[in-house]
């Protein structure tokens, strides 16, 4: 999952963007060295991948505590690239993991005026007796931000930045090839998707 799934896809997109940014700087340096004016293209701000720290939440609910005679627990670990829900009982431990892009929608649900939970593809999470609204809101905000930046939306934005930056290189490379006498390839122009 980390290598070939959503997480790996995000990391590859970020690596491709860094490589392209480095190549852009080299092409610009060659043009300057050869005394060729750099074609004016809209500037793309340098991409910085969002970094998230590890966060832990004790999300043990009273029903789980009662059903495990006070021995079990539920821990929510927010890792930089994925979320883990670790459920322990007196007899077992189960770890459920998901990349942030696979959480589906994350919503806060209120019931009876005081019980509150956050729900996603991991199921409802309602720490304590269900009345820890501040903790639930914090979890929900953390999950929404991580989903936006490390999930599908963030990945699409990185791919768009990479394509935009790659397209900006065509006129620069053409000028460079002309200056050093390298014939331009007769390959068709790249097609835009969507």
Buried (B, 14 or more C-beta within 10 A) or exposed (E): EEEEBBBBBBBBBBEBBBEBBEBBEEBBEBBEEEEBEBEEBEEBEEBEBEEBEEBEBEBBBEEBBEEBEEEBBBBBBBBBBBBBBBBBBEEEEEEEBBBBBBBEEBEBEEEEEEBBBBBBEBEEBBBBEBBBBEBBEBBBEBBBEBBBBBBBEBBEBBBEBBBEBBEBBEEBBEBBEEEEEEEEEEEEEEEEEE
